[in-house]
Amino acid sequence: MKASTENKYKAISAVWAILGALFLIGASAVFLMRNDMPQIPRADIAYIGFLVVGIIFLILAIAVSCMAKDKDALIEENDERTTIITGKAGNLAFLTQTVLLCSALFLLCFMGFANAPVMITLMCLIAVSVFVYLISVLYYNKKM
């Protein structure tokens, strides 16, 4: 179980690192082509959004990699703390969803596509996500 859990953390870390690298490559591409992209309203600063999101994803990759080395998180499946791990998995899923939604919001702002309806829609989506998460946490805590 220990090796399996550690491999899962390493795989998740690799995915975040690949996404971060792709966003950094995208930032350099947008920076180089910023004068030739009339379809993006704010092409002059769009690369900054891609750069920041790429750095955030690389930081998440490092954090997940450090979690793989955490001996307390790597416990056996039949241990009584399995419920804690299940809760952490739910928190990780919520964190991933929130990071992706906020990254989209951030990129839309820097690219100039974030008008009022887009911002309100994404903010409502994040609020619904938080509401569903809180209901599921309350439900599973009551059930256990």
Secondary structure, DSSP 4 states (H G I P E B T S, - for coil): -HHHHHHHHHHHHHHHHHHHHHHHHHHHHHHHTGGG-TTSTTTTTHHHHHHHHHHHHHHHHHHHHHHHT-TTT---TTSTTHHHHHHHHHHHHHHHHHHHHHHHHHHHHHHT---HHHHHHHHHHHHHHHHHHHHHHHHHHHH-
